[in-house]
Amino acid sequence: MKTDDLIEALALGLEPARPARPGLPWLLLAAAASAALVLAVLGPRSDLADAVQGPTFWLKAAYTVALAGAALWWVDRLGRPGAPTRRPTLALAAVVGVAAIAGAIELLRLPPELRLDDLLGWSWRECSRNIVMAAVAAAPLVWLSARRLAPTRPTLSGAAMGALAGALAATAYGLHCPEATAAFVAVWYTLGVAAVAALGAIAGRFALRW
């Protein structure tokens, strides 16, 4: 058989391979693991049944879920060599920016003497720390969800996976935390997610090397 005929025979019937994506079942397990850890260690908020019937609980959840969605997009793009990452990066920044603007507007509309209480609530010292704690359950499963990807920027990819784990943990933490002011969520929830992203960047620098 001639070389050209062999090549043609080998190529016959080949179809483009579908790009690998983060595994959804692993991500669902990550979210469930964070929720289980929050409920087991911290417990549900005492007014959870009433809270889910109001808008503030869902607005807070919408922010953390939007963070998770943007972070997932970022993970997906960083896991494909050569894929553009500008749009998911901008999406993540936009989600944080909208929350920051909402928090700033809320503070400006309050009397000056009430602004600090609105920003700090009663649990600012523990909020970000608890989100990092909840992310301990989510992070390994998030990394397993991305095992088929091929990241070429390990530090940035680790940060993206950390941001995803942190956002899932922040969503789960909402089951315990009654704080719901826009300023509080924009600062302390975001800092918790950012802390997990920073830890992910450190881990990714070493664990995601080829």
Backbone as ProteinMPNN parsed JSONL, in Angstrom:
{"seq_chain_A": "MKTDDLIEALALGLEPARPARPGLPWLLLAAAASAALVLAVLGPRSDLADAVQGPTFWLKAAYTVALAGAALWWVDRLGRPGAPTRRPTLALAAVVGVAAIAGAIELLRLPPELRLDDLLGWSWRECSRNIVMAAVAAAPLVWLSARRLAPTRPTLSGAAMGALAGALAATAYGLHCPEATAAFVAVWYTLGVAAVAALGAIAGRFALRW", "coords_chain_A": {"N_chain_A": [[0.844, -1.199, 0.0], [0.537, 2.203, -0.858], [1.99, 5.151, 0.61], [0.352, 7.459, 0.632], [-2.162, 6.29, 0.247], [-2.364, 4.82, 2.597], [-2.438, 6.832, 4.544], [-4.813, 8.088, 3.821], [-6.604, 6.01, 4.311], [-6.339, 5.701, 7.075], [-7.302, 8.126, 7.938], [-9.914, 8.069, 7.206], [-13.231, 8.503, 8.023], [-12.727, 9.807, 10.4], [-13.643, 12.034, 13.006], [-13.993, 15.344, 14.352], [-12.722, 15.714, 17.634], [-14.631, 16.054, 20.605], [-14.384, 18.901, 22.688], [-12.858, 18.713, 25.913], [-14.571, 19.168, 29.013], [-15.211, 20.654, 32.25], [-16.254, 18.298, 34.7], [-19.616, 17.918, 35.307], [-21.031, 16.257, 37.25], [-19.078, 15.99, 39.305], [-18.896, 18.654, 40.123], [-21.45, 19.145, 41.123], [-21.353, 17.404, 43.267], [-19.359, 18.72, 44.702], [-20.638, 21.105, 45.455], [-22.658, 19.999, 47.058], [-21.104, 18.791, 49.035], [-19.898, 20.987, 50.301], [-22.196, 22.249, 51.309], [-23.088, 20.269, 53.063], [-20.972, 20.238, 54.897], [-21.112, 22.832, 55.969], [-23.664, 22.778, 57.17], [-23.299, 20.699, 58.986], [-21.168, 21.525, 60.638], [-21.542, 24.265, 61.274], [-24.27, 24.651, 61.273], [-27.709, 25.263, 60.247], [-29.111, 28.514, 59.526], [-31.222, 30.056, 61.948], [-33.627, 31.074, 61.064], [-34.142, 29.971, 58.589], [-36.256, 28.751, 57.16], [-38.102, 30.817, 56.936], [-36.512, 32.693, 55.672], [-36.022, 31.766, 53.059], [-38.295, 32.435, 51.787], [-38.205, 35.06, 51.244], [-36.784, 37.883, 49.364], [-34.076, 38.636, 49.841], [-32.428, 36.509, 50.629], [-32.265, 35.03, 48.265], [-31.174, 36.876, 46.523], [-28.593, 37.158, 47.542], [-27.726, 34.534, 47.133], [-27.892, 34.524, 44.364], [-25.781, 36.16, 43.651], [-23.483, 34.696, 44.537], [-23.805, 32.347, 43.077], [-23.639, 33.371, 40.506], [-20.974, 34.175, 40.567], [-19.819, 31.622, 40.753], [-20.585, 30.572, 38.275], [-19.224, 32.268, 36.452], [-16.604, 31.733, 37.244], [-16.459, 29.013, 36.637], [-16.625, 29.102, 33.84], [-14.225, 30.396, 33.374], [-12.403, 28.469, 34.344], [-12.898, 26.457, 32.465], [-12.035, 27.638, 30.025], [-9.345, 28.18, 30.557], [-8.439, 25.635, 30.693], [-8.114, 24.771, 28.132], [-5.687, 24.675, 25.853], [-4.53, 27.575, 24.303], [-7.059, 28.708, 24.068], [-9.133, 31.632, 24.194], [-9.255, 33.756, 27.058], [-10.268, 36.125, 27.847], [-12.997, 36.953, 27.893], [-14.347, 35.319, 29.94], [-12.818, 36.21, 32.116], [-13.445, 38.931, 32.207], [-16.159, 38.631, 32.701], [-16.197, 37.551, 35.284], [-15.029, 39.68, 36.682], [-16.991, 41.583, 36.199], [-19.224, 40.588, 37.578], [-18.344, 40.793, 40.241], [-17.946, 43.543, 40.24], [-20.571, 44.579, 39.9], [-21.729, 43.768, 42.308], [-20.133, 45.25, 44.069], [-20.823, 47.861, 43.358], [-23.551, 47.852, 44.009], [-23.326, 47.5, 46.779], [-21.966, 49.868, 47.48], [-23.84, 51.841, 46.747], [-25.888, 51.195, 48.501], [-24.655, 51.813, 50.982], [-24.246, 54.571, 50.681], [-26.802, 55.516, 50.711], [-27.575, 55.271, 53.277], [-27.779, 56.744, 56.582], [-24.81, 58.341, 57.852], [-24.006, 57.345, 60.391], [-24.924, 54.756, 60.446], [-23.619, 53.291, 58.594], [-21.233, 51.799, 59.083], [-22.126, 49.67, 60.67], [-23.775, 48.425, 58.812], [-21.93, 47.562, 56.964], [-20.192, 45.878, 58.434], [-21.842, 44.179, 59.891], [-22.611, 41.555, 62.182], [-20.89, 39.504, 62.038], [-18.492, 39.794, 60.654], [-15.869, 39.157, 61.229], [-15.679, 36.405, 61.054], [-16.824, 35.532, 58.695], [-15.467, 35.4, 56.073], [-13.491, 33.573, 56.775], [-15.011, 31.304, 57.385], [-16.047, 30.691, 54.892], [-13.747, 29.903, 53.551], [-13.231, 27.626, 55.074], [-15.489, 26.053, 54.38], [-14.896, 25.638, 51.753], [-12.947, 23.739, 51.811], [-14.14, 21.267, 51.607], [-15.171, 21.394, 49.044], [-13.084, 21.94, 47.228], [-11.271, 19.662, 46.505], [-13.021, 18.13, 44.931], [-13.714, 19.884, 42.933], [-11.253, 20.072, 41.64], [-11.039, 17.447, 40.755], [-13.097, 17.495, 38.915], [-11.948, 18.848, 36.849], [-10.04, 17.245, 35.735], [-9.723, 16.253, 33.151], [-8.979, 18.341, 31.633], [-6.497, 20.522, 30.088], [-4.571, 22.505, 31.32], [-2.358, 25.206, 30.652], [-1.358, 27.278, 32.02], [-0.522, 27.085, 35.019], [-0.653, 28.451, 37.559], [-2.626, 30.457, 37.216], [-4.748, 28.861, 36.402], [-5.098, 27.313, 38.704], [-5.943, 29.348, 40.41], [-8.394, 29.963, 39.223], [-9.822, 27.563, 39.608], [-9.813, 27.573, 42.368], [-11.351, 29.876, 42.828], [-13.789, 28.979, 41.843], [-14.339, 26.847, 43.64], [-14.453, 28.376, 45.978], [-16.666, 30.045, 45.45], [-18.746, 28.187, 45.294], [-18.62, 27.301, 47.932], [-19.263, 29.683, 49.252], [-21.889, 30.005, 48.461], [-23.025, 27.795, 49.743], [-22.504, 28.577, 52.363], [-24.345, 30.537, 52.751], [-26.551, 29.221, 53.724], [-26.202, 29.155, 56.398], [-25.455, 31.727, 57.266], [-26.982, 34.709, 58.285], [-26.562, 37.282, 57.475], [-27.255, 39.824, 55.157], [-26.959, 42.253, 53.902], [-26.153, 44.319, 51.123], [-23.629, 45.526, 51.08], [-22.166, 44.101, 53.013], [-22.131, 41.481, 51.905], [-20.859, 41.996, 49.465], [-18.298, 42.673, 50.283], [-17.281, 40.835, 52.366], [-18.052, 38.216, 51.657], [-16.959, 38.171, 49.108], [-14.25, 38.502, 49.704], [-13.77, 36.088, 51.009], [-14.077, 34.23, 48.889], [-12.019, 35.172, 47.259], [-9.819, 34.593, 48.857], [-9.782, 31.788, 48.791], [-9.304, 31.484, 46.086], [-6.714, 32.514, 45.961], [-5.315, 30.617, 47.467], [-5.745, 28.454, 45.794], [-4.277, 29.271, 43.57], [-1.666, 29.094, 44.546], [-1.521, 26.334, 45.054], [-2.004, 25.384, 42.469], [0.245, 26.215, 41.089], [2.16, 24.325, 41.639], [0.879, 21.798, 41.546], [-0.326, 21.585, 39.07], [1.577, 21.492, 37.134], [2.989, 20.389, 34.084]], "CA_chain_A": [[0.0, 0.0, 0.0], [1.283, 3.447, -0.913], [1.878, 5.986, 1.814], [-0.831, 8.314, 0.526], [-3.336, 5.45, 0.448], [-2.411, 4.47, 4.009], [-2.882, 8.025, 5.277], [-6.223, 8.28, 3.514], [-7.362, 4.963, 4.995], [-6.341, 5.989, 8.513], [-8.093, 9.331, 8.188], [-11.293, 7.85, 6.793], [-14.22, 8.402, 9.096], [-12.365, 10.543, 11.613], [-14.459, 13.201, 13.313], [-13.356, 16.19, 15.367], [-12.969, 15.317, 19.027], [-15.336, 17.052, 21.411], [-13.479, 19.443, 23.712], [-13.115, 18.306, 27.298], [-15.191, 20.175, 29.862], [-15.275, 20.242, 33.659], [-17.298, 17.302, 34.937], [-20.744, 18.436, 36.087], [-21.32, 15.482, 38.466], [-18.127, 16.357, 40.352], [-19.233, 19.992, 40.626], [-22.636, 18.994, 41.966], [-20.871, 16.813, 44.523], [-18.622, 19.761, 45.42], [-21.626, 21.981, 46.086], [-23.319, 19.249, 48.124], [-20.144, 18.572, 50.121], [-19.782, 22.243, 51.038], [-23.437, 22.451, 52.061], [-23.103, 19.305, 54.173], [-20.001, 20.67, 55.898], [-21.66, 24.016, 56.637], [-24.781, 22.393, 58.029], [-22.818, 19.829, 60.061], [-20.258, 22.222, 61.552], [-22.078, 25.561, 61.687], [-25.713, 24.555, 61.441], [-28.502, 26.183, 59.424], [-29.584, 29.717, 60.214], [-32.429, 29.733, 62.708], [-34.824, 31.519, 60.345], [-33.964, 29.562, 57.2], [-37.551, 28.497, 56.524], [-38.685, 32.113, 56.58], [-35.603, 33.435, 54.789], [-36.136, 31.33, 51.668], [-39.512, 33.003, 51.223], [-37.969, 36.471, 50.963], [-35.869, 38.125, 48.245], [-32.668, 38.884, 50.163], [-31.725, 35.223, 50.613], [-32.031, 34.625, 46.882], [-30.26, 37.843, 45.902], [-27.253, 36.768, 47.967], [-27.407, 33.297, 46.415], [-27.695, 34.851, 42.947], [-24.417, 36.687, 43.508], [-22.474, 33.642, 44.668], [-23.971, 31.43, 41.942], [-23.067, 34.056, 39.344], [-19.523, 34.025, 40.726], [-19.473, 30.243, 40.413], [-20.738, 30.406, 36.833], [-18.116, 32.943, 35.775], [-15.378, 30.988, 37.56], [-16.498, 27.769, 35.863], [-16.27, 29.485, 32.47], [-12.789, 30.696, 33.417], [-11.717, 27.172, 34.438], [-13.058, 25.761, 31.191], [-11.186, 28.256, 29.005], [-7.939, 27.993, 30.915], [-8.114, 24.229, 30.5], [-7.962, 24.486, 26.708], [-4.517, 25.431, 25.369], [-4.767, 28.515, 23.217], [-8.402, 29.282, 24.1], [-9.142, 32.976, 24.773], [-9.787, 33.815, 28.425], [-10.633, 37.509, 28.161], [-14.421, 37.094, 28.199], [-14.674, 34.856, 31.297], [-12.165, 37.078, 33.097], [-14.285, 40.127, 32.306], [-17.431, 38.261, 33.324], [-15.958, 37.437, 36.723], [-14.841, 41.037, 37.192], [-18.272, 42.29, 36.122], [-20.073, 40.118, 38.677], [-17.834, 41.439, 41.458], [-18.184, 44.972, 40.11], [-21.982, 44.863, 40.156], [-21.928, 43.636, 43.754], [-19.471, 46.382, 44.726], [-21.64, 49.055, 43.105], [-24.76, 47.728, 44.828], [-22.944, 47.758, 48.161], [-21.646, 51.287, 47.639], [-25.1, 52.588, 46.702], [-26.578, 50.943, 49.77], [-24.002, 52.584, 52.042], [-24.456, 56.007, 50.459], [-28.199, 55.858, 51.001], [-27.785, 55.18, 54.718], [-27.164, 57.797, 57.397], [-23.403, 58.004, 58.132], [-23.809, 56.594, 61.627], [-25.354, 53.365, 60.272], [-22.876, 52.646, 57.505], [-20.275, 50.81, 59.563], [-22.88, 48.484, 61.069], [-24.245, 47.778, 57.588], [-20.774, 46.922, 56.321], [-19.578, 44.846, 59.267], [-22.799, 43.244, 60.464], [-22.127, 41.044, 63.467], [-20.047, 38.323, 61.823], [-17.478, 40.058, 59.634], [-14.607, 38.507, 61.59], [-15.692, 34.962, 60.778], [-17.476, 35.207, 57.423], [-14.512, 34.946, 55.06], [-12.83, 32.368, 57.29], [-15.934, 30.183, 57.259], [-16.133, 30.343, 53.471], [-12.538, 29.112, 53.282], [-13.457, 26.319, 55.698], [-16.452, 25.295, 53.573], [-14.253, 25.308, 50.478], [-12.108, 22.549, 52.001], [-14.898, 20.126, 51.103], [-15.452, 21.535, 47.613], [-11.898, 22.076, 46.381], [-10.794, 18.428, 45.862], [-13.976, 17.689, 43.929], [-13.567, 20.806, 41.794], [-10.041, 19.665, 40.918], [-11.361, 16.215, 40.044], [-13.955, 17.832, 37.777], [-11.125, 19.42, 35.779], [-8.897, 16.371, 35.477], [-9.584, 15.995, 31.722], [-8.532, 19.562, 30.968], [-5.048, 20.601, 29.86], [-4.155, 23.885, 31.578], [-0.963, 25.546, 30.358], [-0.974, 28.328, 32.978], [-0.917, 26.411, 36.259], [-1.011, 29.351, 38.655], [-3.911, 31.074, 36.901], [-5.765, 27.799, 36.416], [-5.356, 27.012, 40.106], [-6.753, 30.443, 40.945], [-9.75, 29.818, 38.7], [-10.462, 26.457, 40.315], [-10.045, 28.032, 43.728], [-12.49, 30.797, 42.805], [-14.987, 28.154, 41.692], [-14.584, 26.185, 44.923], [-14.856, 29.4, 46.933], [-18.023, 30.504, 45.144], [-19.652, 27.124, 45.734], [-18.618, 27.333, 49.391], [-19.991, 30.88, 49.678], [-23.314, 29.706, 48.281], [-23.408, 26.907, 50.839], [-22.434, 29.306, 53.618], [-25.585, 31.293, 52.878], [-27.522, 28.44, 54.496], [-25.941, 29.43, 57.821], [-25.238, 33.148, 57.553], [-28.162, 35.551, 58.088], [-26.192, 38.601, 56.968], [-27.757, 39.934, 53.786], [-26.83, 43.578, 53.312], [-25.353, 44.286, 49.895], [-22.248, 45.901, 51.387], [-21.538, 42.978, 53.711], [-21.9, 40.391, 50.955], [-19.882, 42.416, 48.458], [-16.944, 42.725, 50.865], [-16.788, 39.682, 53.126], [-18.196, 37.015, 50.825], [-15.98, 38.255, 48.022], [-12.924, 38.237, 50.271], [-13.659, 34.648, 51.235], [-13.839, 33.596, 47.592], [-10.681, 35.58, 46.805], [-8.829, 33.854, 49.649], [-9.705, 30.434, 48.253], [-8.642, 31.601, 44.784], [-5.28, 32.691, 46.209], [-4.79, 29.305, 47.861], [-5.75, 27.64, 44.585], [-3.156, 29.697, 42.726], [-0.447, 28.517, 45.124], [-1.555, 24.886, 44.804], [-1.912, 25.146, 41.036], [1.614, 26.446, 40.622], [2.943, 23.096, 41.782], [0.12, 20.579, 41.254], [-0.785, 21.543, 37.684], [2.689, 21.484, 36.188], [3.053, 19.259, 33.165]], "C_chain_A": [[0.877, 1.247, 0.0], [1.019, 4.285, 0.339], [0.625, 6.84, 1.785], [-2.113, 7.52, 0.759], [-3.5, 5.07, 1.916], [-2.935, 5.636, 4.84], [-4.374, 8.245, 5.067], [-7.089, 7.25, 4.227], [-7.448, 5.227, 6.495], [-7.248, 7.169, 8.857], [-9.564, 9.145, 7.882], [-12.211, 7.709, 8.008], [-13.865, 9.127, 10.373], [-13.261, 11.755, 11.778], [-13.747, 14.038, 14.366], [-13.719, 15.734, 16.775], [-13.693, 16.433, 19.763], [-14.392, 17.582, 22.48], [-13.868, 18.975, 25.104], [-13.698, 19.475, 28.077], [-15.128, 19.721, 31.316], [-16.463, 19.321, 33.892], [-18.392, 17.82, 35.849], [-21.053, 17.599, 37.324], [-20.371, 15.805, 39.62], [-18.461, 17.716, 40.959], [-20.478, 19.955, 41.502], [-22.261, 18.366, 43.309], [-20.113, 17.838, 45.362], [-19.579, 20.693, 46.146], [-22.306, 21.279, 47.252], [-22.384, 19.038, 49.313], [-19.964, 19.836, 50.955], [-21.022, 22.488, 51.892], [-23.496, 21.517, 53.26], [-22.144, 19.733, 55.279], [-20.516, 21.872, 56.675], [-22.758, 23.622, 57.611], [-24.312, 21.547, 59.21], [-22.006, 20.595, 61.095], [-20.885, 23.494, 62.12], [-23.575, 25.526, 61.959], [-26.452, 25.538, 60.548], [-28.879, 27.431, 60.217], [-30.95, 29.439, 60.83], [-33.705, 30.096, 61.975], [-34.804, 31.086, 58.885], [-35.302, 29.363, 56.488], [-38.233, 29.791, 56.108], [-37.831, 32.849, 55.552], [-35.784, 33.055, 53.329], [-37.401, 31.864, 51.005], [-39.362, 34.489, 50.885], [-36.935, 36.664, 49.877], [-34.395, 38.201, 48.617], [-31.847, 37.601, 50.168], [-31.348, 34.852, 49.189], [-31.136, 35.596, 46.142], [-28.813, 37.517, 46.275], [-26.814, 35.502, 47.239], [-27.151, 33.575, 44.942], [-26.283, 35.379, 42.712], [-23.387, 35.565, 43.561], [-22.587, 32.619, 43.533], [-23.421, 32.06, 40.665], [-21.543, 34.016, 39.386], [-19.07, 32.627, 40.313], [-19.562, 30.022, 38.907], [-19.601, 31.046, 36.058], [-16.803, 32.213, 36.019], [-15.317, 29.676, 36.787], [-16.127, 28.028, 34.407], [-14.769, 29.735, 32.37], [-11.973, 29.403, 33.483], [-11.74, 26.46, 33.101], [-12.116, 26.326, 30.124], [-9.707, 28.066, 29.302], [-7.492, 26.543, 30.727], [-7.98, 23.821, 29.051], [-6.787, 25.305, 26.175], [-4.877, 26.312, 24.181], [-6.139, 29.156, 23.213], [-8.361, 30.673, 24.722], [-9.795, 32.98, 26.152], [-10.29, 35.21, 28.797], [-12.099, 37.612, 28.6], [-14.784, 36.532, 29.575], [-14.021, 35.694, 32.389], [-12.983, 38.347, 33.312], [-15.615, 39.822, 32.973], [-17.283, 38.164, 34.84], [-15.784, 38.811, 37.352], [-16.152, 41.812, 37.198], [-19.2, 41.88, 37.253], [-19.648, 40.778, 39.989], [-18.115, 42.943, 41.414], [-19.623, 45.361, 40.392], [-22.276, 44.78, 41.648], [-21.317, 44.816, 44.5], [-20.285, 47.665, 44.552], [-22.908, 49.024, 43.948], [-24.459, 48.016, 46.299], [-22.648, 49.228, 48.417], [-22.91, 52.145, 47.637], [-25.867, 52.423, 48.008], [-25.978, 51.784, 50.9], [-24.268, 54.077, 51.898], [-25.878, 56.436, 50.797], [-28.509, 55.807, 52.489], [-27.241, 56.414, 55.426], [-25.734, 57.392, 57.768], [-23.199, 57.135, 59.365], [-24.214, 55.116, 61.502], [-24.501, 52.597, 59.262], [-21.923, 51.567, 57.986], [-20.981, 49.53, 59.992], [-23.371, 47.716, 59.849], [-23.116, 47.002, 56.919], [-20.244, 45.736, 57.121], [-20.559, 43.8, 59.761], [-22.344, 42.812, 61.848], [-21.132, 39.911, 63.286], [-18.923, 38.555, 60.824], [-16.155, 39.36, 59.948], [-14.549, 37.041, 61.159], [-16.207, 34.597, 59.393], [-16.497, 34.638, 56.404], [-13.819, 33.666, 55.488], [-13.726, 31.144, 57.132], [-16.118, 29.753, 55.803], [-14.913, 29.515, 53.068], [-12.691, 27.714, 53.868], [-14.396, 25.463, 54.857], [-15.851, 24.864, 52.242], [-13.341, 24.094, 50.592], [-12.816, 21.306, 51.461], [-15.075, 20.182, 49.593], [-14.208, 21.43, 46.746], [-11.417, 20.768, 45.756], [-11.716, 17.948, 44.75], [-13.96, 18.599, 42.709], [-12.341, 20.417, 40.971], [-10.276, 18.366, 40.16], [-12.228, 16.502, 38.817], [-13.146, 18.319, 36.581], [-9.998, 18.503, 35.344], [-8.708, 16.072, 33.99], [-9.092, 17.215, 30.953], [-7.011, 19.572, 30.862], [-4.57, 22.031, 30.073], [-2.668, 24.09, 31.291], [-0.463, 26.68, 31.255], [-1.386, 27.863, 34.371], [-1.347, 27.348, 37.379], [-2.385, 29.967, 38.419], [-5.031, 30.044, 36.908], [-6.105, 27.392, 37.843], [-6.206, 28.083, 40.762], [-8.202, 30.326, 40.491], [-10.498, 28.696, 39.402], [-10.722, 26.813, 41.776], [-11.233, 28.982, 43.811], [-13.801, 30.028, 42.665], [-15.337, 27.45, 42.992], [-15.063, 27.19, 45.963], [-16.268, 29.891, 46.701], [-19.053, 29.456, 45.534], [-19.759, 27.112, 47.254], [-19.397, 28.536, 49.916], [-21.495, 30.684, 49.524], [-23.814, 28.816, 49.409], [-23.438, 27.656, 52.169], [-23.684, 30.154, 53.843], [-26.671, 30.545, 53.627], [-27.378, 28.686, 56.0], [-25.98, 30.914, 58.143], [-26.492, 33.982, 57.284], [-27.846, 36.947, 57.552], [-26.598, 38.718, 55.498], [-27.64, 41.335, 53.207], [-25.88, 43.502, 52.113], [-23.89, 44.591, 50.174], [-21.512, 44.748, 52.066], [-21.186, 41.866, 52.731], [-20.812, 40.762, 49.957], [-18.459, 42.394, 48.997], [-16.528, 41.368, 51.417], [-16.968, 38.361, 52.387], [-17.151, 37.008, 49.714], [-14.573, 37.99, 48.533], [-12.721, 36.753, 50.559], [-13.365, 33.887, 49.954], [-12.432, 33.922, 47.089], [-9.591, 34.836, 47.578], [-8.675, 32.431, 49.139], [-9.025, 30.45, 46.883], [-7.134, 31.749, 44.957], [-4.634, 31.369, 46.621], [-4.74, 28.362, 46.654], [-4.606, 27.99, 43.655], [-1.847, 29.1, 43.232], [-0.389, 27.02, 44.843], [-1.365, 24.584, 43.321], [-0.514, 25.312, 40.494], [2.446, 25.183, 40.66], [2.187, 21.858, 41.295], [-0.274, 20.463, 39.789], [0.341, 21.624, 36.678], [2.645, 20.236, 35.323], [4.371, 18.539, 33.336]], "O_chain_A": [[1.84, 1.338, 0.761], [-0.001, 4.151, 1.014], [-0.086, 6.942, 2.784], [-3.045, 8.014, 1.395], [-4.617, 5.002, 2.427], [-3.77, 5.454, 5.727], [-5.107, 8.548, 6.008], [-8.182, 7.57, 4.694], [-8.489, 5.01, 7.115], [-7.874, 7.206, 9.916], [-10.383, 9.982, 8.262], [-11.974, 6.89, 8.896], [-14.623, 9.073, 11.341], [-13.598, 12.425, 10.802], [-12.987, 13.509, 15.178], [-14.871, 15.411, 17.064], [-13.402, 17.613, 19.565], [-13.676, 16.807, 23.114], [-15.049, 18.856, 25.43], [-13.358, 20.631, 27.827], [-15.004, 18.526, 31.585], [-17.546, 19.538, 33.348], [-18.147, 18.126, 37.016], [-21.318, 18.176, 38.379], [-20.794, 15.885, 40.772], [-18.326, 17.91, 42.167], [-20.551, 20.657, 42.51], [-22.787, 18.749, 44.353], [-20.209, 17.831, 46.59], [-19.363, 21.034, 47.309], [-22.511, 21.877, 48.308], [-22.816, 19.098, 50.464], [-19.885, 19.763, 52.181], [-20.918, 22.884, 53.053], [-23.906, 21.922, 54.348], [-22.461, 19.608, 56.462], [-20.376, 21.932, 57.897], [-22.776, 24.084, 58.752], [-24.857, 21.658, 60.309], [-22.135, 20.348, 62.294], [-20.769, 23.766, 63.315], [-24.082, 26.287, 62.783], [-25.878, 26.545, 60.133], [-28.954, 27.392, 61.445], [-31.739, 28.669, 60.283], [-34.755, 29.503, 62.225], [-35.385, 31.758, 58.032], [-35.456, 29.766, 55.335], [-38.867, 29.856, 55.054], [-38.352, 33.54, 54.676], [-35.71, 33.914, 52.451], [-37.557, 31.753, 49.789], [-40.266, 35.101, 50.316], [-36.264, 35.705, 49.495], [-33.541, 37.866, 47.797], [-30.688, 37.609, 49.754], [-30.229, 34.406, 48.939], [-30.412, 35.197, 45.23], [-27.917, 37.589, 45.433], [-25.676, 35.403, 46.782], [-26.291, 32.94, 44.33], [-25.663, 35.078, 41.691], [-22.506, 35.5, 42.704], [-21.575, 32.084, 43.079], [-22.812, 31.377, 39.84], [-20.896, 33.843, 38.353], [-18.07, 32.467, 39.614], [-18.705, 29.355, 38.327], [-19.07, 30.451, 35.121], [-15.982, 32.086, 35.111], [-14.247, 29.27, 36.334], [-15.388, 27.246, 33.809], [-14.126, 29.335, 31.4], [-10.979, 29.252, 32.773], [-10.726, 25.922, 32.656], [-11.472, 25.565, 29.402], [-8.911, 27.82, 28.395], [-6.297, 26.267, 30.616], [-7.755, 22.646, 28.76], [-6.897, 26.526, 26.062], [-5.449, 25.854, 23.192], [-6.375, 30.072, 22.426], [-7.627, 30.885, 25.687], [-10.782, 32.28, 26.376], [-10.691, 35.444, 29.937], [-12.402, 38.292, 29.581], [-15.479, 37.213, 30.328], [-14.593, 35.872, 33.464], [-13.19, 38.783, 34.444], [-16.144, 40.644, 33.721], [-18.139, 38.637, 35.586], [-16.324, 39.082, 38.425], [-16.398, 42.61, 38.102], [-19.89, 42.723, 37.826], [-20.485, 41.262, 40.751], [-18.476, 43.543, 42.427], [-19.872, 46.367, 41.055], [-22.991, 45.623, 42.191], [-21.909, 45.327, 45.451], [-20.418, 48.456, 45.486], [-23.3, 50.035, 44.532], [-25.233, 48.689, 46.98], [-23.034, 49.773, 49.451], [-23.034, 53.071, 48.438], [-26.421, 53.381, 48.547], [-26.709, 52.395, 51.68], [-24.492, 54.768, 52.892], [-26.119, 57.596, 51.131], [-29.575, 56.245, 52.92], [-26.328, 57.063, 54.914], [-25.473, 56.207, 57.978], [-22.314, 56.28, 59.381], [-23.875, 54.313, 62.37], [-24.657, 51.387, 59.105], [-21.817, 50.516, 57.353], [-20.5, 48.431, 59.716], [-23.38, 46.485, 59.854], [-23.33, 45.918, 56.376], [-19.888, 44.706, 56.547], [-20.172, 42.661, 60.025], [-21.765, 43.599, 62.596], [-20.584, 39.406, 64.266], [-18.446, 37.603, 60.206], [-15.405, 39.011, 59.036], [-13.465, 36.508, 60.925], [-16.04, 33.458, 58.959], [-16.678, 33.518, 55.926], [-13.585, 32.776, 54.67], [-13.247, 30.066, 56.782], [-16.323, 28.571, 55.526], [-15.037, 28.54, 52.327], [-12.322, 26.728, 53.23], [-14.132, 24.28, 54.642], [-16.248, 23.848, 51.673], [-12.998, 23.481, 49.581], [-12.174, 20.403, 50.925], [-15.124, 19.145, 48.933], [-14.269, 20.886, 45.644], [-11.167, 20.752, 44.55], [-11.251, 17.42, 43.74], [-14.167, 18.142, 41.584], [-12.389, 20.432, 39.741], [-9.774, 18.195, 39.049], [-12.104, 15.826, 37.796], [-13.594, 18.22, 35.438], [-9.084, 18.944, 34.647], [-7.614, 15.667, 33.598], [-8.82, 17.129, 29.756], [-6.327, 18.745, 31.464], [-4.2, 22.705, 29.112], [-1.833, 23.256, 31.641], [0.726, 27.002, 31.247], [-2.469, 28.203, 34.849], [-2.318, 27.061, 38.08], [-3.216, 29.995, 39.326], [-6.137, 30.327, 37.37], [-7.27, 27.152, 38.16], [-7.083, 27.781, 41.571], [-9.126, 30.56, 41.27], [-11.668, 28.849, 39.754], [-11.73, 26.404, 42.352], [-12.03, 28.908, 44.747], [-14.802, 30.379, 43.289], [-16.495, 27.45, 43.408], [-15.972, 26.897, 46.74], [-17.001, 30.131, 47.66], [-20.118, 29.795, 46.049], [-20.846, 26.936, 47.806], [-20.111, 28.425, 50.912], [-22.278, 31.142, 50.357], [-24.888, 29.046, 49.965], [-24.301, 27.397, 53.008], [-24.043, 30.453, 54.982], [-27.617, 31.161, 54.118], [-28.309, 28.457, 56.772], [-26.491, 31.308, 59.191], [-27.012, 33.965, 56.168], [-28.754, 37.706, 57.214], [-26.321, 37.826, 54.696], [-28.168, 41.592, 52.125], [-24.931, 42.718, 52.103], [-23.004, 43.984, 49.573], [-20.365, 44.455, 51.729], [-20.06, 41.367, 52.733], [-19.948, 39.946, 49.637], [-17.516, 42.125, 48.252], [-15.523, 40.808, 50.979], [-16.116, 37.479, 52.485], [-16.541, 35.98, 49.419], [-13.786, 37.322, 47.862], [-11.625, 36.225, 50.373], [-12.508, 33.004, 49.932], [-11.739, 33.054, 46.558], [-8.555, 34.489, 47.01], [-7.559, 31.918, 49.063], [-8.262, 29.542, 46.554], [-6.361, 31.175, 44.19], [-3.534, 31.044, 46.173], [-3.807, 27.572, 46.513], [-4.026, 27.109, 43.02], [-1.016, 28.653, 42.441], [0.65, 26.495, 44.445], [-0.655, 23.647, 42.956], [-0.124, 24.63, 39.546], [3.33, 24.984, 39.827], [2.786, 20.965, 40.695], [-0.53, 19.36, 39.307], [0.092, 21.806, 35.486], [2.299, 19.153, 35.796], [4.627, 17.549, 32.65]]}, "name": "protein", "num_of_chains": 1, "seq": "MKTDDLIEALALGLEPARPARPGLPWLLLAAAASAALVLAVLGPRSDLADAVQGPTFWLKAAYTVALAGAALWWVDRLGRPGAPTRRPTLALAAVVGVAAIAGAIELLRLPPELRLDDLLGWSWRECSRNIVMAAVAAAPLVWLSARRLAPTRPTLSGAAMGALAGALAATAYGLHCPEATAAFVAVWYTLGVAAVAALGAIAGRFALRW"}
